[in-house]
Amino acid sequence: MEHFLIVLKSLGLINWFYSFMTRSLSTLRGITCNSLIFRSLWHHL
């Protein structure tokens, strides 16, 4: 029974880590897109 709880806990950690990674990746992607748009606008000025 304890082993099952340990497996559940590690799965939860993996799930949390995965969601954290995807969130930071999307944030990074948004930042890069915004900086690219800003740079192109800056060049047009």
Contacts in CASP RR format, 6 or more apart in sequence:
PFRMAT RR
TARGET T0000
AUTHOR 0000-0000-0000
METHOD contacts of the structure
MODEL  1
MEHFLIVLKSLGLINWFYSFMTRSLSTLRGITCNSLIFRSLWHHL
END
